[in-house]
Amino acid sequence: MESKMNAQELTNLTAVCGIDCFSCEFFHSNVDEFFSTMPPEKKAIFASRGMTVEKVRCNGCKNGGCTTIGGKCDTLECAKEKKIEFCYECGQFPCSRLQPLADYAATAPHNLKVYNLMTIKNRGIEAWAAEIKDIRRKYYYGKFKIGAGPQMGT
């Protein structure tokens, strides 16, 4: 999908913190497939929390806010206040809002924020978007090797 979007569309569909909204399972063009391929036990968990397709369907953080958080996103509000498109444009970058944490690290891409932002800044949003699937694949399935970055395969 991302290769079909131009730089402005990618900018609009990338959170100020560097999360690729267009890759999220809840993004409007991804959510139907996500729910239809979800294992029954996971569907039951979602249903027990009232998380229906209609409730989680999202247009991206910059286009109505993230449906997975309750209320406003402090990071987005900060960027709006400072009139910046991405956090790396801020003189206080990186701030504590972008600090990595272990909670949900195995299932959410939030520890990629600073890496994504620096890649966008240094290579451009289109080059980053072309790499994001591989970046996520390495994050979730790569093996840790000190000094070498995530390693795929053996």
C-alpha positions in Angstrom: 0.0 0.0 0.0 2.7 2.5 1.0 4.4 2.5 -2.4 1.2 3.9 -3.9 1.2 7.0 -1.7 3.1 10.2 -2.4 5.1 12.1 0.2 2.2 14.2 1.4 -0.1 11.2 1.8 2.6 9.4 3.8 3.1 12.4 6.0 -0.6 12.6 6.7 -0.7 8.9 7.5 2.4 8.8 9.8 2.0 9.8 13.4 4.0 12.7 14.7 5.9 10.2 16.8 7.0 8.1 13.8 4.5 5.3 14.0 3.3 4.2 10.5 -0.5 4.4 10.9 -1.0 3.0 7.4 0.5 -0.3 8.6 -1.6 -0.6 11.7 -4.1 -3.5 11.9 -6.8 -1.0 12.8 -6.2 1.4 9.9 -9.4 1.6 7.8 -8.0 -0.3 4.8 -6.5 -3.0 7.0 -9.0 -3.7 9.7 -11.5 -5.9 7.8 -8.7 -8.3 6.8 -7.3 -8.2 10.3 -10.6 -9.2 11.9 -11.5 -11.8 9.3 -8.2 -13.6 9.8 -8.2 -13.4 13.6 -8.2 -16.7 15.5 -11.4 -17.3 17.4 -9.8 -17.0 20.8 -8.5 -13.6 19.9 -11.9 -12.6 18.5 -13.4 -13.5 21.9 -10.9 -11.3 23.7 -11.7 -8.4 21.4 -15.4 -9.0 21.8 -15.2 -9.1 25.6 -13.6 -5.6 25.5 -16.2 -4.3 23.1 -13.6 -3.9 20.4 -15.7 -4.3 17.2 -14.5 -3.5 13.7 -16.6 -0.3 13.8 -15.1 0.9 17.1 -11.4 0.4 16.2 -11.5 1.4 12.5 -9.1 4.3 12.3 -8.0 6.9 9.7 -4.7 7.6 11.4 -3.6 9.8 14.3 -3.5 13.0 12.3 -7.0 12.3 10.9 -9.2 11.9 13.9 -6.9 10.4 16.5 -5.9 6.8 17.3 -8.8 4.6 18.2 -6.7 2.4 20.5 -6.1 5.0 23.1 -8.7 6.6 25.4 -8.8 10.3 24.9 -6.3 12.6 23.3 -2.7 11.7 22.5 -0.3 13.9 24.5 2.4 13.6 21.8 0.1 14.7 19.0 -1.3 17.6 21.1 2.3 18.7 21.9 3.2 18.6 18.1 0.1 20.6 17.3 0.9 23.2 19.9 4.5 23.5 18.6 3.2 23.5 14.9 5.5 20.7 13.9 4.8 17.8 11.6 7.1 15.3 13.3 8.8 15.1 16.7 12.3 15.3 15.3 11.6 18.9 14.4 11.3 19.8 18.1 14.3 21.3 19.9 13.6 18.9 22.8 13.7 15.8 20.6 13.9 13.1 21.8 11.7 13.7 24.9 10.3 11.3 27.5 7.2 10.7 25.4 9.3 8.8 22.9 11.2 6.8 25.5 11.2 3.0 24.7 9.6 0.6 27.2 9.2 -3.1 27.5 5.5 -3.0 28.1 3.8 -4.3 24.9 7.1 -4.4 23.1 6.4 -7.8 21.7 3.1 -6.7 20.1 3.2 -2.9 19.5 5.8 -1.1 17.4 6.2 1.8 19.8 9.9 1.2 20.4 10.5 2.0 16.8 9.5 5.6 17.1 12.9 7.3 17.4 14.4 4.9 14.7 11.5 5.7 12.4 11.8 9.5 13.0 15.5 9.5 12.3 15.0 7.5 9.2 12.3 9.9 7.9 14.6 12.8 8.8 17.7 11.4 7.1 16.4 9.5 4.1 12.9 11.0 3.6 9.4 9.7 4.2 9.1 7.8 0.9 12.4 5.9 1.4 11.3 5.1 5.0 7.9 4.0 3.9 9.4 1.7 1.3 11.4 0.0 4.1 8.8 0.0 6.9 7.6 -3.6 6.3 11.1 -4.9 6.6 11.8 -2.7 9.6 8.8 -4.1 11.4 9.6 -7.7 10.3 13.1 -7.3 11.7 11.7 -5.8 14.9 9.2 -8.5 15.6 11.1 -11.6 14.2 14.8 -10.6 14.2 17.3 -12.0 16.7 19.4 -9.6 18.9 23.1 -9.4 18.2 25.1 -6.7 19.9 26.5 -4.2 17.5 24.9 -5.8 14.4 21.2 -4.8 14.6 18.5 -7.3 14.2 19.5 -10.5 12.5 17.1 -12.6 10.3 17.5 -16.3 9.7 19.7 -18.6 11.6 
